[in-house]
Amino acid sequence: MARGRPQDPDKQLATKQALCQAARELLELKPYRSITIRELAHHAGTQSAMVSYYFGSKEGLFIELLEQSGNRRQQKMMMVAQQVLAQPNQALTLLVDNLIELMASEPWVVKLLQDEILSQESKLRDGFLSAIPQRLKTALSALLGQLQQQGILRADLNLDFTVATLMSNILFPMLTEPLMSHVLGIQRNTLRSEAWKQHLTQVLTQGLSPAGAAQ
Amino acid sequence: MARGRPQDPDKQLATKQALCQAARELLELKPYRSITIRELAHHAGTQSAMVSYYFGSKEGLFIELLEQSGNRRQQKMMMVAQQVLAQPNQALTLLVDNLIELMASEPWVVKLLQDEILSQESKLRDGFLSAIPQRLKTALSALLGQLQQQGILRADLNLDFTVATLMSNILFPMLTEPLMSHVLGIQRNTLRSEAWKQHLTQVLTQGLSPAGAAQ
């Protein structure tokens, strides 16, 4: 192993980044379980041995990818929270817009959720859950709790249920793309349109009933 | 093939039903693609040749299963629609309760959606979509349109978006069970609890904001 190991730190970083980039690109073409170490190395222009040298295993490389994405998302969520708390009367509009962008920005994360987390007991499951949804849950719960204290959200809301509701409304249509497009004519780009964002904001703000109606 | 073919119509029906029952039971244990014709026949107490005799193929047997479920659901939705139109002021409560029961009643349908429809181009996709969500969409759109005309639902709602919203809120938590349980502590039985049904009804009726608030 020692022979092919690159010594130059810049080159090491470049190789690691090329492997991460290759992993992201290959995930858009095929499922995680079909991607081989050989393909990853070839796609990144390096040798297969570099995958285990830098990441321990193929799994380790993808966990690293998830951690990087989790960090970016966490930073983004901190900015969103600041923005929302600065304009609490626009809270749900801002949350819908930003969560849609956040969840749609990396289609490979949604694919991994479909392929590895929902349909089987994958080795990636724990790493996925702690890197992405667990951190989103922590950030959202804190923000929703503050909005609840300010009277922007109903006092009787269960916060875990409310996080589930936000995820349901925003993520379900992205996750069930064949169902949305074939059955409802709602395409991937519809889910980033103003009409869809406005629909979700209104549902989350006032529900489906006319203003002032009560059940 | 002709030799083993049962001639008695009652026995024929019993064999077909046993194979359908075996298919449902095996789906709760393993993914569609891992189920073999041999296992289906063994589980149903018949010979492998009966699968192709009655259903043409393994795929044909599962399509039949989906059609049967689609028929039951369609009948159920007709009853739900009658009930809702008889008590329009309880429309969203009744819809939430009944849609939760409908979607939770056959866990194998949710598993099939996860395993075959969302994560790959399965041969079952078209059969699945036309048997289950397409018919649900037709029934729901008609009902929601009537409720809209009666002023129970907002006049500005896009009906396709509204069907997507109902499916999102009810089906997403069932579909993402590992995420819900590990990250939010929301278990499968929580999703049939009164607290959860009440949460969803309130969200769909008045949103997340306090009554009377506008954004």
Interface residues (C-beta under 8 A of the other chain):
Chain A: P31 N89 Q90 A91 L92 T93 L113 Q114 D115 I117 L118 S119 Q120 R125 L129 P133 Q134 K137 G151 I152 L153 R154 A155 L157 N158 D160 F161 T162 V163 A164 T165 M167 S168 N169 L171 F172 P173 L175 T176 E177 P178 L179 M180 H182 V183 L184 G185 I186 A195 W196 H199 L200 T201 Q202 V203 L204 T205 Q206 G207 L208 S209 P210 A211 G212 A213 A214 Q215
Chain B: P31 N89 Q90 A91 L92 T93 L113 Q114 D115 I117 L118 S119 Q120 R125 L129 P133 Q134 K137 G151 I152 L153 R154 A155 L157 N158 D160 F161 T162 V163 A164 T165 M167 S168 N169 L171 F172 P173 L175 T176 E177 P178 L179 M180 H182 V183 L184 G185 I186 A195 W196 H199 L200 T201 Q202 V203 L204 T205 Q206 G207 L208 S209 P210 A211 G212 A213 A214 Q215
